[in-house]
């Protein structure tokens, strides 16, 4: 089985090796990664990973009429790796597949849902947990508290990314789900949520979020570390959003994602495998140096942003804001 993860990145080299080691442990066999306008060495790190045969790197420079992410998806639709894949999932670098079924691998998940043609992986939003400073430690260990199940607001708490069988039933990739359904193939579609419940036919053609008020994480969830440390969030605001050419983050984005209600350390089942994978990657002298350089770049950029009044004011608001309270 060939399982393809597609990723777009900009200035995220400091997090890239952890993300890659994790998803290799989960069982993805191929990685198609697009980079744009990097100044922290992300593109150089991807080139080295490609030289080692660990992924395929496609530079994706602008300008882009619809933003870098949509431009990358259009290119991915035409890429040979996508054509050769049995299963496909589009991810961001702050999203980590967390499988509860069996041994935690993709094979175990697919064995638990043998009839599935698509499995929407619903976000579980992990909050900031009061972490102020950026540190070079695994993201999954730093932020162990998350939103509770069954939230109905914000509705983004129920958004998903879709792992789908690449059998020609859809003509285009999308950020959250495959698009351009082929009408004559829709009768054969069977979509199951992350708890193994079959979803109605409406999901075969549209829908971006799981049924509200339910717990969709019994077999698999998508850990979403959208915020990170407060310093990292300021840097994220400086970078802008991936699905638009120019857009900023603000306190509304933070408040709608900073849920620290419940502890969830289930992703720790991968710790040993990820640690071994990280050690292997960093043992390459070029990758090790590039990672260290990217950490230094982040720290220097954070210091530079703190000299700007707008970013310094945003940082102050983050320090003042408590975790968000789930609505009843």
C-alpha positions in Angstrom: 0.0 0.0 0.0 1.3 3.4 -0.9 0.0 6.2 1.3 0.8 9.8 0.3 1.0 12.8 2.6 1.0 16.2 0.8 2.3 19.2 2.7 2.9 22.9 2.0 5.4 24.8 4.1 7.0 28.3 4.6 9.6 29.0 7.2 8.9 25.9 9.2 12.2 24.0 9.1 12.4 23.9 12.9 9.3 21.7 13.0 9.7 19.7 9.8 11.9 16.8 11.1 9.5 16.0 14.0 6.5 16.1 11.6 8.3 13.8 9.1 9.5 11.3 11.8 6.0 11.1 13.2 4.2 10.4 10.0 6.8 7.9 8.9 6.0 6.1 12.2 2.3 6.3 11.4 2.9 4.5 8.1 2.9 7.0 5.3 5.2 5.8 2.5 5.5 8.9 0.4 5.7 12.6 1.1 5.1 15.4 -1.5 6.2 18.7 0.0 5.8 22.2 -1.6 7.8 25.2 -0.2 7.4 28.9 -0.9 9.4 32.0 -0.2 11.4 30.5 2.6 14.1 32.5 4.5 14.8 30.0 7.4 16.3 27.2 5.3 13.2 25.1 4.9 13.8 24.7 1.2 17.4 23.6 1.8 16.3 21.1 4.4 13.7 19.7 1.9 16.3 19.5 -0.8 18.5 17.4 1.5 15.6 15.2 2.6 14.9 14.7 -1.1 18.6 13.8 -1.7 18.3 11.1 1.0 15.2 9.7 -0.7 12.8 10.6 2.2 10.4 12.9 0.3 9.8 14.8 -2.9 10.3 18.5 -2.8 8.7 20.9 -5.2 9.5 24.6 -4.9 6.3 26.7 -5.3 7.3 30.3 -5.7 4.8 33.1 -6.1 2.9 35.0 -7.2 -0.2 32.9 -6.8 -3.7 34.2 -7.8 -5.4 32.0 -5.1 -2.6 31.7 -2.6 0.3 29.3 -2.2 -1.7 26.4 -0.8 -4.2 26.2 -3.7 -1.4 26.6 -6.2 0.4 23.7 -4.6 -2.7 21.5 -4.7 -3.2 22.2 -8.4 0.4 21.1 -9.0 0.0 18.0 -6.8 -3.0 16.9 -8.8 -0.7 16.5 -11.8 2.3 14.9 -9.9 3.2 11.3 -10.5 3.3 10.5 -6.8 -0.3 11.4 -6.5 -1.2 9.2 -9.5 0.7 6.2 -7.9 -0.8 6.5 -4.4 -3.5 4.2 -3.0 -4.5 6.6 -0.2 -3.9 10.4 -0.1 -4.1 12.9 2.8 -3.4 16.7 2.6 -1.9 18.0 5.9 -0.3 21.1 7.4 2.9 20.9 9.5 1.0 21.6 12.7 -1.3 18.6 12.1 -0.4 15.1 13.4 -2.3 12.0 12.6 -3.1 10.1 15.9 -4.5 6.6 15.3 -6.0 4.8 18.3 -6.8 1.6 16.4 -4.6 -1.4 16.8 -0.9 -0.6 16.7 -1.4 3.0 15.7 -0.5 2.6 12.1 -2.4 3.4 8.9 -2.7 -0.3 8.2 -4.5 -0.8 11.5 -6.9 2.0 10.8 -7.8 0.7 7.4 -8.2 -2.8 8.8 -10.7 -1.4 11.3 -12.6 0.2 8.5 -12.2 -2.2 5.6 -15.2 -0.8 3.6 -14.1 2.8 3.8 -13.4 4.8 0.7 -12.7 7.9 2.8 -12.1 8.6 6.4 -12.4 12.2 7.6 -9.9 12.8 10.3 -11.5 15.4 12.7 -9.3 18.0 14.3 -8.7 17.9 18.0 -7.6 21.4 18.8 -4.6 21.6 21.2 -4.2 24.8 23.1 -1.2 26.9 24.1 -1.1 25.5 27.6 0.4 28.8 28.9 3.7 28.2 27.0 5.4 31.6 26.4 8.8 30.9 24.9 9.7 29.0 21.8 11.9 26.0 22.6 13.3 23.3 20.4 11.3 20.4 21.9 8.7 18.1 20.3 5.5 19.9 19.7 3.4 16.9 20.8 5.1 16.9 24.2 4.8 20.6 24.9 1.1 21.0 24.3 -0.8 18.1 26.0 -4.1 19.9 26.7 -7.0 20.2 24.2 -10.6 20.9 23.4 -13.2 18.6 24.9 -15.3 16.3 22.6 -18.7 17.4 21.4 -18.1 21.1 21.0 -20.7 22.9 18.8 -18.9 26.2 18.7 -16.6 27.3 17.2 -17.6 25.0 14.4 -14.0 24.8 13.3 -13.6 22.4 16.2 -15.3 19.8 14.0 -13.3 20.5 10.8 -11.6 17.5 9.2 -8.9 16.6 6.7 -9.8 13.6 4.6 -7.8 10.4 4.1 -9.3 9.1 0.8 -8.8 6.1 -1.5 -7.2 7.4 -4.7 -9.4 5.4 -7.1 -10.5 8.2 -9.5 -13.7 9.0 -7.7 -12.6 12.7 -7.4 -11.0 14.9 -9.9 -9.2 17.4 -7.7 -7.5 17.7 -4.4 -8.8 20.1 -1.7 -7.5 21.5 1.5 -10.0 19.5 3.7 -11.5 17.0 1.3 -11.2 15.7 -2.3 -13.2 17.8 -4.8 -14.8 17.5 -8.2 -16.7 14.2 -7.5 -17.3 11.9 -10.5 -21.1 11.3 -10.5 -21.0 7.7 -11.8 -18.6 6.7 -8.9 -20.5 8.3 -6.0 -22.8 5.3 -5.4 -19.7 3.2 -4.4 -18.5 5.8 -1.9 -18.5 4.9 1.8 -17.3 7.5 4.2 -16.7 6.7 7.9 -15.8 9.2 10.6 -13.0 8.7 13.1 -15.1 6.7 15.4 -16.2 4.2 12.7 -19.7 5.6 12.1 -20.8 5.7 8.5 -21.6 9.2 7.3 -24.6 10.0 5.1 -24.2 10.4 1.3 -24.1 14.2 1.6 -20.5 13.8 2.7 -19.6 12.1 -0.6 -20.0 15.4 -2.4 -19.7 18.2 0.2 -19.3 18.9 3.9 -16.1 20.0 5.7 -16.9 19.2 9.3 -18.1 16.2 11.3 -21.6 16.0 12.8 -21.7 18.6 15.6 -22.0 17.5 19.2 -20.5 14.0 18.7 -17.2 12.5 19.6 -15.5 11.5 16.3 -12.1 10.3 17.7 -12.7 6.7 18.8 -10.4 5.2 16.1 -8.4 8.2 14.9 -8.0 12.0 15.4 -6.0 14.7 13.9 -4.1 16.6 16.6 -4.0 20.2 15.6 -1.3 22.4 17.2 -2.4 25.6 15.6 -1.0 28.0 18.2 2.2 26.7 19.7 4.2 28.9 22.1 3.2 32.6 22.3 6.5 33.6 20.6 5.8 31.1 17.8 2.3 32.5 17.3 3.7 36.0 16.8 6.1 34.5 14.2 3.1 32.7 12.6 1.3 36.1 12.3 4.4 37.5 10.6 4.4 34.6 8.1 0.7 34.9 7.0 -1.8 32.2 6.1 -1.0 29.5 3.6 -4.4 29.5 1.8 -4.3 33.2 1.0 -1.6 35.3 -0.6 -1.8 38.0 2.1 -3.6 37.5 5.4 -2.8 38.0 9.0 -3.6 36.1 12.2 -5.0 38.0 15.2 -6.6 37.4 18.6 -9.8 36.0 17.1 -7.8 33.1 15.6 -6.1 32.6 19.0 -9.3 32.7 21.1 -11.2 30.3 18.8 -8.4 27.6 19.2 -6.9 28.0 22.7 -8.8 25.3 24.4 -6.9 23.5 27.2 -9.8 21.8 28.9 -8.7 18.2 28.9 -5.4 16.4 29.0 -4.8 14.1 26.0 -1.4 12.4 25.9 -2.6 9.6 23.6 -0.1 10.6 20.9 2.7 9.6 23.3 2.3 6.0 21.9 4.5 7.2 19.1 7.2 8.7 21.3 9.8 6.0 21.0 9.5 5.6 17.2 9.5 9.4 16.7 12.6 9.8 18.9 14.4 7.1 17.0 13.4 8.6 13.7 14.5 12.1 14.8 17.8 10.9 16.0 18.4 9.2 12.6 17.5 12.3 10.7 19.6 14.6 12.8 22.6 12.2 12.6 23.0 13.4 9.0 25.4 16.2 9.4 23.7 18.4 6.8 20.2 17.9 8.3 21.6 18.4 11.8 23.2 21.7 10.8 20.1 22.9 8.9 17.9 22.2 11.9 20.2 24.0 14.3 20.3 27.0 11.8 16.5 27.1 11.6 16.2 27.2 15.4 18.6 30.1 15.5 16.7 31.8 12.7 13.4 31.6 14.7 14.9 33.0 17.8 16.5 35.9 15.9 13.3 36.6 14.0 11.3 36.7 17.3 13.7 39.2 18.7 13.4 41.4 15.6 9.6 41.3 15.8 9.6 42.4 19.4 11.1 45.7 18.2 7.9 46.3 16.2 5.1 47.9 18.2 2.3 46.0 16.5 3.9 42.6 17.1 4.9 43.6 20.6 1.3 44.6 21.4 0.0 41.3 20.0 2.5 39.4 22.3 1.2 41.4 25.3 -2.4 40.5 24.5 -1.4 36.8 24.3 0.2 37.1 27.7 -3.0 38.6 29.1 -5.5 36.2 27.5 -6.6 33.2 29.6 -7.4 29.8 27.9 -10.7 29.8 26.1 -13.8 28.4 27.9 -15.9 25.9 26.0 -19.4 27.1 25.6 -22.2 24.9 27.1 
